[in-house]
Amino acid sequence: MSDFKYDVDADGVAIITWDAEGKSMNVLTREAFGLVEEYVDRALEDDAVKGIVITSGKKDFAGGMDLNVLATIREESGDNPAQGLFDFTMGGHRILRKLELAGMDPKTKKGGKPVACAINGTCAGIGTEIALACHHRVMTSNPKAKIGLPEIMIGIFPGGGGTMRYSRMVGAMAAAPVLLEGKMMDPKKAKGAQLIDAVADDALAAAKDWVLNAKDADLVKPWDAKGYKMPGGAPYHPAGFMTFVGASAMVHGKTQGAFPAAKALLSSIYEGALVDFDTALKIEARHFTSVLMNPSSSAMIRSLFLNKQALEKGAVRPKDVPDQSVKKIGVLGAGMMGAGIALVSAQAGMEVVLIDRDQDAADKGKAYSAAYMDKGIKRGKATEEKKEALLAQITATPDLDALKGCDLIIEAVFEDPGVKAEMTQKVEAIIPEDCIFASNTSTLPITELAKASSRPEQFIGIHFFSPVEKMFLVEIIKGKETGDRAVAKALDYVRQIRKTPIVVNDARFFYANRCILPYINEGLRMITEGVSPVLIDNAARQLGFPVGPVQLTDETSIDLGAKIARATKAAMGDAYPESPADDLIFWMEELGRLGRKSNAGFFEYDDKGKRVEYWKGLQEKYPLAAEQPDLIQVQERLMFAQVLEAVRALEEGVLMDIREGDVGAILAWGFAPWSGGPLSWLDILGTPYAAERCDSLTEQFGDRFACPALLREMAEKGQSFYTRFAPETSAAA
């Protein structure tokens, strides 16, 4: 049994069908790639075969490479893993080059056999690269099917010839967005981008028809034809020079230099454009190997592919609890959070009851879904029929009796323990006894909120991030008495709405906010020290954060920060760590500069709410220091403020699985994705060096940087987080 099957039909077309055994999606293994070569050789040597069509036996074409292969090659290569990875990459190039040249005469470029790819569904990564090596690509007309080269999203780039082939097809400037953004496109857009040549209802039939009618000239790729010139111009051409200058500026503008794969990708295109195609493939392979050898690549693959996928497939779900899929959900509170929860739940096919204090407030919450669908209709991604169908699933009402029959309740009312307790008791008197009750609180301890419940084992936290429909992470919080069925219910619900879950134990601010707040506070504290807010935010962006801590404070609102500070101080009493950041926040609040929502905060805004510049009045109270700190020092303070909190969360048992710590950090607040997450970053640094930096930062800036006991112990033993706390992970297809 094998992942590829070979058959020759009555018309003399060899059909190579990709159908990975035991997997829902085709992923390419080393052994399977070897079989592709064997079948290509068989077809080229058989005089009865007129051409080849590569297709899939599954509903989709391919999901990419089995990334465990790369780890295996490293292990097998002993002291020279780079050579092993390079040789493996070049082996793939050789196979696809054989497919591309298809037996044609090297000089005349005649006598080859036509090769087409019938893409019957979604196609990504190496699947797209195989397709690009074929002479003709036909994709199904199903608009739900997508095709692309998304490797950049997990810290690598298309290293199976995709970078060279696609850039030579369309030119560097046109290729850069597709390769650097990693977006998956529907058939219509893919044809416009030249990723495919044709769209057909029956891709296999259309591909076979092309093979049977292809001429010698149809088989020759542009780069193999005499007189080939790169679209847009090669680097040494005046137009091409400007193209590469523009592409380089775009790359650095988007990545701030924090992502090694993006720079390597552009370097591959630039250097490859200076030489012949076969030499260009070697250049691509060298840059690809360099990226694979960078610890950032391994960390990103592990967190954004292996770990993320494992969590989405139930890695931390209680094993003995039967399916808890949600059929009818009640959402309490129709504000922005409640409205967003109602929207994503309805999108997942659930019956939704959206509750608020009166009909107008409830209707306003439902209108959020209507407005969302209207935007989709304008962009051609939705229809009036789909809008009406979705809105029909949402019942907006102040009547709590409508919650009868719900199997999950998510409370998203005002962040006040008394209000939440009253609502909990009212609703529990109406809902079925086996209904799970969840709070969407972002700061209030779940164990305390559960005291208002008559069945605390069925009470849990389901913390969404705003805006709900855009954010990928959902944080699930176990109270002290929360039972396994409640955890399973929350996880199954998150799976239904197609988001990534992490499960943490109850503690102040849970996990995500626990780490975000020190990031914000360290940035604000530096302002009080006279550090330029421009330097602070740019230092963060150059680490790969989507926004710096100063801008983030404006976006989330300054009065929210003040409210959290007061509530935390009231709860902790004398144990509350006083901070100059609080003084800054309270002062801004008094001035009415509450951030973006008031069109005035750390930034000045124009009449349309667009940021104009940093507010100069800030320096009247906190003058800029004559000598600004080193960029690296600012970055270290921002990074360690967060990662040490992640270590403490693991140390205290709040974080139960390091995979959740890393995936959660990247998805919740955009923690330096190139690092793989806070715990992966400490592994990249090495725990001995990390502990040493903690001591230095503590001496310079205070006890908030004190090395946690766990990190100190690991440093002394020379341990890493992913060896000491190694979870079982696999690249599930």
C-alpha positions in Angstrom: 0.0 0.0 0.0 1.3 3.5 -0.8 0.3 7.2 -0.8 0.3 7.3 -4.7 -1.4 5.1 -7.2 -0.5 4.7 -10.9 -2.9 3.8 -13.7 -2.9 4.2 -17.5 -6.4 4.9 -19.0 -7.8 3.8 -22.3 -6.5 7.0 -24.0 -3.0 6.4 -22.9 -2.8 9.0 -20.1 -1.0 8.0 -17.0 -3.0 9.0 -13.9 -0.9 9.5 -10.8 -3.3 9.7 -7.9 -2.3 11.1 -4.5 -4.2 9.4 -1.8 -2.3 9.3 1.5 -3.4 6.2 3.4 -5.1 6.7 6.7 -5.1 10.5 6.4 -7.9 13.0 5.8 -5.5 15.3 3.9 -2.6 14.4 1.6 0.7 15.4 3.1 4.0 14.5 1.4 6.4 12.1 3.1 10.0 11.3 2.0 8.9 7.8 0.9 6.0 9.1 -1.1 8.1 11.6 -2.9 10.4 8.8 -4.1 7.3 6.9 -5.4 6.4 10.0 -7.5 9.7 9.8 -9.2 9.3 6.1 -9.8 5.9 6.7 -11.4 7.1 9.6 -13.5 10.0 7.4 -14.8 7.6 4.6 -15.6 5.3 7.0 -17.6 8.2 8.6 -19.5 9.7 5.2 -20.4 6.4 3.7 -21.6 5.9 4.4 -25.3 2.2 3.7 -24.9 1.8 6.6 -22.5 1.0 9.9 -24.2 1.2 12.1 -21.1 0.7 12.4 -17.3 -2.0 13.8 -15.1 -1.4 14.2 -11.3 -4.5 14.4 -9.2 -5.9 13.5 -5.8 -8.1 10.7 -4.5 -9.4 12.9 -1.7 -11.8 15.8 -1.6 -8.8 18.2 -1.5 -5.5 18.0 -3.4 -2.8 18.5 -0.7 -2.0 20.1 2.6 1.8 20.3 2.1 4.8 18.5 3.4 4.8 16.3 6.5 6.9 18.6 8.6 8.1 15.8 10.9 10.3 14.8 7.9 12.5 17.8 8.5 13.1 16.9 12.1 13.9 13.3 11.1 16.4 14.4 8.5 18.2 16.6 11.1 18.4 13.6 13.5 19.7 11.3 10.8 22.4 13.8 9.6 24.3 13.7 12.9 27.0 16.4 13.1 26.1 17.9 9.7 22.3 18.5 9.7 22.6 21.4 7.2 24.1 19.0 4.6 21.3 16.5 5.2 18.6 19.2 4.7 20.3 20.6 1.6 20.7 17.2 0.0 17.0 16.4 0.8 15.9 19.7 -0.7 18.0 19.2 -3.8 16.6 15.7 -4.2 13.1 17.2 -4.4 14.3 19.7 -7.0 15.7 16.9 -9.0 12.4 15.0 -9.0 10.3 18.1 -9.9 12.8 19.1 -12.6 12.4 15.7 -14.1 8.7 16.1 -14.1 9.0 19.6 -15.7 11.4 18.6 -18.5 9.3 15.4 -19.0 11.9 13.6 -21.3 12.3 16.4 -23.8 15.5 16.8 -25.8 17.8 19.2 -23.9 18.7 21.2 -27.1 15.5 21.2 -29.2 13.1 21.1 -26.2 11.0 18.6 -28.2 9.9 15.0 -27.6 8.7 15.5 -24.0 5.4 14.2 -22.6 2.8 16.7 -21.4 2.1 16.8 -17.7 -1.0 18.4 -16.2 -2.2 18.8 -12.7 -5.9 18.3 -11.8 -6.4 20.2 -8.6 -9.7 18.9 -7.3 -9.8 20.9 -4.0 -7.6 22.9 -1.6 -3.9 22.8 -2.4 -1.1 24.2 -0.3 2.7 24.1 0.2 4.5 21.3 -1.6 1.2 20.4 -3.3 1.2 23.8 -5.1 4.9 23.5 -5.8 4.3 20.1 -7.5 1.5 21.8 -9.5 3.8 24.6 -10.6 6.3 22.1 -12.0 3.6 20.6 -14.2 3.0 22.1 -17.7 -0.6 22.9 -17.1 -2.7 23.3 -14.0 -6.5 23.0 -13.9 -8.4 23.7 -10.7 -12.0 22.8 -9.7 -14.5 25.6 -10.0 -15.6 25.1 -6.3 -15.2 28.5 -4.7 -14.5 26.9 -1.3 -11.3 25.3 -2.7 -8.2 27.4 -2.0 -4.6 27.3 -3.4 -1.5 29.0 -2.2 2.0 29.0 -0.8 1.5 29.6 2.9 4.9 28.4 4.2 5.9 31.9 5.3 3.1 31.7 8.0 5.0 29.0 9.9 8.5 30.5 9.5 9.8 29.0 6.3 9.3 29.8 2.6 8.4 27.7 -0.5 11.6 25.7 -0.8 10.5 23.1 -3.3 11.1 25.3 -6.3 7.9 27.4 -5.7 9.9 30.5 -5.0 11.9 30.3 -8.2 9.1 29.1 -10.5 6.5 31.6 -9.4 8.8 34.6 -9.3 10.0 33.8 -12.9 6.4 33.4 -14.0 5.1 36.7 -12.8 8.1 38.8 -11.8 9.4 39.7 -8.4 6.9 42.5 -7.6 3.9 40.4 -8.5 5.2 37.3 -6.7 6.2 39.1 -3.5 2.7 39.5 -2.0 1.7 35.9 -2.8 4.9 34.5 -1.4 5.3 36.9 1.6 1.7 37.0 2.8 1.0 33.3 2.3 -2.7 33.9 1.5 -4.8 31.1 0.1 -6.8 32.1 -3.0 -10.0 30.8 -4.5 -9.8 29.4 -8.1 -10.8 32.7 -9.8 -8.2 34.8 -7.9 -5.6 32.0 -8.4 -6.1 32.1 -12.2 -5.7 35.9 -12.1 -2.4 35.4 -10.2 -1.3 32.7 -12.6 -1.0 30.1 -9.9 -3.3 28.0 -12.2 -4.0 28.0 -15.9 -7.7 27.0 -16.0 -10.8 26.5 -13.9 -13.2 23.6 -14.7 -16.1 21.8 -13.1 -14.3 18.5 -13.8 -10.6 19.3 -13.3 -9.5 15.7 -14.1 -11.4 15.6 -17.5 -10.1 19.0 -18.4 -6.5 18.1 -17.5 -6.7 14.9 -19.6 -8.1 16.8 -22.5 -5.2 19.3 -22.4 -2.6 16.4 -22.2 -4.1 14.7 -25.3 -4.0 18.0 -27.3 -0.8 19.5 -26.1 2.0 20.5 -28.5 5.8 20.5 -27.9 5.7 24.3 -27.5 3.1 24.0 -24.7 5.6 22.0 -22.6 8.5 24.4 -22.5 8.5 26.6 -19.4 9.4 30.3 -20.1 12.7 30.0 -18.2 13.7 27.0 -20.3 13.0 28.8 -23.6 15.7 30.7 -25.5 15.7 34.4 -24.8 13.8 34.3 -21.5 13.5 37.6 -19.8 12.1 38.0 -16.3 8.8 39.9 -16.1 9.4 43.3 -14.7 13.1 43.0 -15.4 16.1 41.2 -13.8 18.0 42.9 -11.0 20.6 44.4 -13.4 17.9 45.9 -15.7 16.9 49.5 -14.8 13.2 48.5 -14.3 14.1 45.3 -12.5 16.5 47.2 -10.2 13.6 49.4 -9.1 11.4 46.4 -8.7 13.7 44.8 -6.3 14.3 48.0 -4.4 10.5 48.2 -4.0 10.1 44.6 -3.0 12.9 44.9 -0.4 11.2 48.0 1.1 7.9 46.2 1.2 9.5 43.2 3.0 11.3 45.3 5.6 8.2 47.4 6.0 6.0 44.4 6.8 8.5 42.4 8.8 10.7 45.0 10.5 13.5 42.6 9.9 12.2 40.2 12.6 11.4 37.2 10.4 14.4 35.5 8.8 12.3 33.5 6.3 11.0 36.7 4.6 14.5 38.1 4.0 15.8 34.7 2.8 12.9 34.4 0.3 13.6 37.8 -1.2 17.3 37.0 -1.4 16.5 33.8 -3.2 14.5 35.6 -5.8 17.1 38.3 -6.3 20.1 36.0 -6.5 18.2 33.4 -8.5 17.3 36.0 -11.1 20.9 36.6 -11.9 21.6 33.0 -13.0 20.1 30.1 -15.0 17.2 28.2 -13.6 19.0 25.1 -12.4 21.6 27.2 -10.5 18.7 29.3 -9.1 17.3 26.1 -7.6 20.6 25.5 -5.8 20.4 29.1 -4.5 16.9 28.5 -3.3 17.9 25.3 -1.6 20.8 27.0 0.2 18.6 29.8 1.6 15.9 27.3 2.5 18.5 25.2 4.4 19.7 28.3 6.2 16.2 29.1 7.3 15.6 25.5 8.5 18.8 25.7 10.5 17.7 28.9 12.2 16.1 28.1 15.6 13.3 30.5 14.7 12.1 28.2 12.0 11.9 25.2 14.2 10.1 27.2 16.9 7.6 28.6 14.5 6.9 25.2 12.9 6.4 23.7 16.3 4.1 26.4 17.7 2.2 27.6 14.7 1.7 24.2 13.0 2.4 21.2 15.2 1.3 22.5 18.6 -1.6 24.7 17.3 -2.9 21.7 15.3 -2.6 19.4 18.3 -4.6 21.8 20.5 -7.3 22.2 17.9 -7.6 18.4 17.6 -8.2 17.9 21.3 -4.7 17.3 22.8 -5.8 18.6 26.2 -9.5 17.4 26.1 -10.6 15.1 28.9 -10.5 11.6 27.2 -13.4 9.8 28.7 -16.1 12.5 28.1 -18.4 11.9 25.1 -19.0 14.5 22.4 -20.3 17.8 23.9 -21.1 19.7 20.7 -23.3 22.7 21.3 -26.8 22.8 19.7 -28.4 25.8 21.4 -26.4 28.5 23.1 -27.5 31.4 25.3 -25.4 34.6 25.3 -26.0 37.0 28.2 -25.2 40.5 27.3 -25.5 42.0 23.8 -22.6 44.4 24.0 -19.6 44.2 21.6 -18.3 40.9 23.2 -21.7 39.2 23.4 -22.7 40.3 19.9 -19.4 38.9 18.6 -20.0 35.6 20.4 -23.5 35.4 19.0 -22.2 36.0 15.5 -19.5 33.3 15.5 -21.9 30.8 17.2 -24.5 31.4 14.5 -21.9 31.0 11.8 -21.1 27.6 13.3 -24.7 26.6 12.8 -25.9 26.9 16.4 -29.3 28.2 17.6 -28.5 31.4 19.5 -30.5 33.3 22.1 -29.0 36.7 22.7 -30.2 38.3 25.9 -30.0 41.9 27.1 -31.9 44.2 29.5 -34.5 45.4 27.0 -35.5 44.6 23.4 -33.6 47.6 22.0 -30.3 46.6 23.5 -30.8 43.0 22.4 -31.7 44.1 18.8 -28.6 46.3 18.7 -26.5 43.2 19.5 -28.2 41.3 16.7 -27.6 44.2 14.4 -23.9 43.6 14.8 -24.3 40.3 12.9 -26.4 42.0 10.2 -23.7 44.7 9.7 -21.0 42.0 9.5 -22.9 40.1 6.8 -23.6 43.4 4.9 -19.8 43.9 4.7 -19.4 40.4 3.4 -22.1 41.0 0.8 -20.2 44.2 -0.4 -17.0 42.1 -0.7 -18.8 39.3 -2.6 -18.2 36.9 0.3 -21.8 36.5 1.3 -25.3 36.8 -0.1 -28.6 38.2 1.1 -29.9 34.6 1.5 -26.9 33.7 3.7 -27.5 36.8 5.8 -31.1 36.1 6.4 -30.3 32.5 7.2 -27.7 33.5 9.8 -30.0 36.2 11.4 -32.8 33.6 11.6 -30.6 31.6 13.9 -30.3 34.5 16.4 -33.2 35.3 18.7 -32.6 38.7 20.4 -34.8 39.2 23.5 -34.8 40.3 27.1 -36.9 37.3 28.0 -34.8 34.8 30.0 -37.4 32.0 29.4 -36.0 31.8 25.9 -33.0 30.1 27.4 -34.9 27.0 28.0 -33.3 24.1 26.1 -29.8 25.7 25.9 -26.9 23.3 26.5 -24.3 26.1 26.9 -24.6 29.6 28.4 -21.9 32.3 27.9 -22.3 35.3 30.2 -20.8 38.5 28.9 -22.4 41.1 31.1 -20.8 44.1 32.9 -17.5 43.2 34.7 -19.0 43.4 38.2 -19.1 40.3 40.5 -22.5 41.3 41.9 -24.1 41.8 38.5 -22.7 38.5 37.3 -23.8 36.6 40.4 -27.4 37.9 40.1 -27.5 36.9 36.4 -26.0 33.4 37.2 -28.7 32.7 39.8 -31.6 33.9 37.6 -30.5 31.9 34.6 -29.7 28.7 36.5 -33.3 28.7 37.7 -34.4 28.4 34.0 -31.8 26.4 32.1 -31.7 22.6 32.1 -29.8 21.0 35.0 -27.1 19.7 32.7 -26.4 23.0 30.9 -22.9 24.3 31.2 -22.5 27.9 32.4 -19.5 29.9 31.2 -18.3 33.4 32.0 -16.5 35.5 29.4 -14.8 37.6 32.1 -11.3 38.8 31.3 -10.1 39.5 34.9 -12.5 38.2 37.6 -11.5 34.8 39.1 -13.7 32.0 38.0 -13.6 30.2 41.3 -15.1 33.3 43.0 -17.8 33.8 40.3 -18.7 30.1 40.6 -19.8 30.6 44.2 -23.0 32.1 42.9 -23.7 28.9 41.1 -25.7 26.0 42.5 -23.6 23.6 40.3 -20.0 24.9 40.4 -18.7 21.7 38.7 -20.6 23.0 35.5 -19.2 26.5 35.8 -16.2 27.5 33.6 -14.5 30.5 32.0 -14.5 31.0 28.3 -12.5 34.1 27.6 -12.7 35.6 24.1 -10.5 38.3 22.8 -11.8 41.3 20.9 -13.0 41.5 18.2 -14.4 38.0 18.7 -14.9 37.2 15.0 -11.3 38.2 14.1 -9.2 36.8 17.0 -8.1 33.2 16.7 -7.6 32.3 20.4 -10.1 31.4 23.1 -8.8 31.0 26.7 -10.7 28.4 28.8 -10.4 28.7 32.5 -11.0 25.9 35.1 -12.2 27.0 38.5 -11.3 24.9 41.5 -14.5 22.9 41.2 -14.9 22.9 37.4 -15.5 19.3 36.2 -14.3 17.5 33.1 -17.6 17.7 31.3 -17.5 21.5 31.5 -14.0 21.5 30.1 -14.9 19.1 27.3 -18.0 21.3 26.5 -15.9 24.4 26.2 -13.3 22.7 24.0 -15.9 21.2 21.7 -17.6 24.6 21.4 -14.3 26.3 20.5 -13.7 23.5 17.9 -17.2 24.2 16.4 -16.4 27.9 16.0 -13.0 27.0 14.4 -10.8 28.8 16.9 -7.8 27.6 18.9 -8.3 26.8 22.6 -6.0 26.8 25.5 -7.0 25.5 29.0 -5.6 27.1 32.1 -6.2 26.9 35.8 -7.8 29.9 37.6 -5.6 32.7 38.8 -5.7 36.5 38.7 -5.8 37.6 35.0 -5.6 33.9 33.9 -2.7 33.5 31.5 -3.0 35.9 28.5 -3.8 39.1 30.4 -1.3 38.1 33.1 1.4 38.4 30.4 0.0 41.3 28.4 -0.2 43.7 31.4 3.5 43.6 32.2 4.3 44.3 28.5 2.1 47.4 28.6 3.3 48.5 32.1 6.9 48.1 31.2 6.4 50.3 28.1 4.6 53.0 30.2 7.1 52.8 33.0 9.8 53.6 30.4 7.9 56.7 29.4 8.0 57.9 33.0 11.8 57.4 32.9 12.1 59.7 29.9 12.3 57.1 27.2 10.8 58.2 23.9 7.4 56.4 23.1 8.6 56.2 19.5 11.6 54.2 20.5 9.4 51.9 22.8 6.9 51.1 20.1 9.4 50.7 17.3 11.5 48.4 19.5 8.5 46.2 20.0 7.6 46.2 16.3 11.1 45.2 15.4 10.7 42.2 17.7 7.7 41.2 15.5 4.9 42.5 17.8 1.9 43.8 15.7 1.8 46.9 17.9 3.9 48.4 20.6 2.8 48.8 24.2 2.1 52.5 24.0 -0.1 52.1 20.9 -1.8 49.0 22.4 -2.8 51.1 25.5 -4.5 53.6 23.2 -6.3 50.8 21.3 -7.6 49.0 24.4 -8.5 52.4 26.1 -6.7 54.1 28.9 -9.6 54.2 31.3 -9.8 50.4 31.1 -6.2 50.2 32.2 -7.0 52.6 35.1 -10.0 50.4 36.1 -7.9 47.3 36.1 -5.2 48.9 38.2 -7.7 50.1 40.8 -9.5 46.8 41.0 -6.2 44.8 41.3 -4.9 47.2 44.0 -8.2 46.8 46.0 -8.0 43.0 45.7 -4.3 42.7 46.6 -4.0 45.4 49.2 -0.5 45.8 50.5 0.8 43.1 48.2 0.1 45.2 45.2 3.3 46.2 43.4 3.2 50.0 43.0 4.3 51.2 39.6 5.0 54.6 38.0 2.9 53.3 35.1 -0.2 53.6 37.2 0.5 57.3 37.9 0.8 57.9 34.2 -2.4 56.1 33.4 -4.4 57.9 36.2 -3.0 61.3 35.0 -4.1 60.5 31.4 -7.5 59.5 32.6 -7.9 62.7 34.5 -7.1 64.7 31.4 -9.8 62.8 29.5 -7.2 61.4 27.1 -8.7 57.9 27.1 -7.2 56.6 23.8 -8.6 56.0 20.4 -12.2 55.9 21.6 -11.9 59.6 22.7 -9.7 60.6 19.8 -7.0 61.6 22.3 -4.5 59.5 24.2 -0.8 58.8 23.8 -1.5 59.8 20.2 -3.2 62.7 18.4 -6.0 61.7 16.1 -7.7 63.5 13.1 -11.4 63.9 12.7 -11.7 60.5 11.2 -10.0 58.7 14.1 -6.7 58.2 12.3 -3.5 58.3 14.3 -1.5 61.4 13.4 1.5 61.5 15.8 2.5 60.9 19.4 1.0 63.5 21.8 3.7 66.0 22.5 2.1 67.1 25.7 3.4 63.9 27.3 6.9 65.4 27.5 5.6 68.3 29.6 5.1 65.9 32.5 7.7 63.3 31.5 10.5 65.1 29.7 12.6 63.0 27.3 15.9 61.9 28.7 18.9 63.6 27.0 20.4 60.1 26.5 18.1 57.5 25.2 18.7 53.8 26.1 20.1 51.2 23.7 17.5 49.5 21.5 18.4 46.0 22.7 18.0 47.1 26.3 14.4 48.4 25.6 13.6 45.1 23.7 15.0 43.0 26.6 12.8 44.8 29.1 9.7 44.3 27.0 10.4 40.6 26.3 11.5 39.6 29.8 8.5 41.4 31.4 6.3 38.9 29.5 8.3 35.7 29.4 9.0 35.7 33.2 5.3 36.0 33.8 4.8 33.0 31.5 7.4 31.0 33.5 5.7 31.9 36.8 2.3 30.8 35.3 3.9 27.4 34.5 5.6 27.3 37.8 2.3 27.9 39.7 0.3 25.4 37.6 -1.8 28.0 36.0 -0.3 27.0 32.7 -0.6 23.2 32.4 0.9 22.6 29.0 3.8 24.6 27.5 2.2 24.2 24.0 -0.7 26.3 25.3 1.7 28.9 26.7 3.4 29.5 23.4 0.5 29.2 21.0 -1.7 31.3 23.3 0.9 34.1 23.5 1.2 34.3 19.7 -2.5 34.2 18.9 -3.7 36.3 21.8 -1.4 39.3 21.7 1.0 38.6 18.8 4.0 37.7 21.0 7.0 37.8 18.6 5.8 35.0 16.3 9.4 34.3 15.0 10.3 33.1 18.5 7.7 30.4 18.7 6.3 32.0 21.9 7.8 33.0 25.3 8.9 29.5 26.4 10.3 28.7 23.0 12.2 32.0 23.1 13.8 31.1 26.4 14.9 27.8 24.8 16.4 29.7 21.9 18.3 31.9 24.4 19.3 29.0 26.6 18.1 28.9 30.2 21.6 29.6 31.6 21.9 32.8 29.6 18.2 33.8 30.3 18.9 33.5 34.1 22.0 35.6 33.7 20.0 38.3 31.9 17.4 38.2 34.6 20.0 38.9 37.2 21.4 41.8 35.2 18.0 43.3 34.6 17.0 42.9 38.3 20.1 44.8 39.3 19.4 47.6 36.9 15.6 47.9 37.0 14.2 46.0 40.0 12.7 42.8 41.4 10.1 42.5 38.7 12.8 40.9 36.6 13.9 38.5 39.4 14.6 35.0 38.0 11.8 32.5 38.9 12.9 29.5 40.9 11.9 27.2 38.0 14.1 29.0 35.5 17.0 29.2 37.9 16.8 25.4 38.5 16.6 24.7 34.8 19.6 27.0 34.2 21.7 25.2 36.7 20.8 21.8 35.1 21.2 23.1 31.6 17.6 22.1 30.7 15.3 23.5 28.1 11.5 23.8 28.4 10.7 21.5 25.5 12.9 18.7 26.9 11.8 19.0 30.5 8.1 19.6 29.7 8.1 17.7 26.4 4.5 17.2 25.2 3.7 14.5 22.6 3.2 16.2 19.3 2.7 15.0 15.8 2.0 16.6 12.4 -1.6 15.3 12.1 -2.7 15.4 8.5 
